[in-house]
Amino acid sequence: MPARLLSVLGAATLIVICGLAALTGTGCRQRNAPQVSYTYHKAAATDQQLTYDEQTLRDTSGVSNVITHNSDKSGATIELYLDAGNQSPGRDKAAQLGYTVIKTN
C-alpha cells in the first residue's frame, strides 16, 4: 500500500511541476526569431482597405506583426515586422498591395 501511495504522490508532483513550467514559460517553447521592421505608405487608402491589408499581411509567412496608422488624406502608413530570415513574402505582399517602403527601422 505505501508503494502505491508513493507512486500516486510522485505522479501528482510531476503534474504540478509540468504545470508550473508551462505557466512560467520554462517549458519547451520556441524562441523568438530576430526581427526587422519597415514603415510602408500607401496613397489613397480607405479604412476598409487598410483593415483588409492588415489582415492579409498578418496571414503572410514571415510576418510577425503589423501596426496600422489610420488612413487620412495622404494615405495609410503601416509598420511591418518581419522575421529576419524570412522577409521576402511579407515585403512582396506589401508591394502587391500597393505599399512603398519609406523607412527601414
Phi, psi and omega in degrees: 000314179299325179296320179294320179298317178297322179296316179295316179296322178296318179294318179297318179297317179298319179296317179296317180297316179297320179297316178296320178298320179293320181290326182269358178080015180265007178284193179282092183236142180286137177285152178290135178284152175301145182239155169234155180224150180225149172255129182242155177227145177224124180285146173056053178254130176279166177300322179295318178295321180297319178296316178298313181299318180301312181293321178298316179292321179299328181276000183270138179304136177089350179270122180259336178197150176225127175242123182256150174242128186314141179289148175223199183295337180266359178113197184244150177234137177230150170252122185248119179257123186237149172293131185304325182271001184214058184275328189305312182301318180291317179294319178296318181295318178300318178295319178299328180278358175098014180269149173237145180287130175246345181199137171261122185268000000 
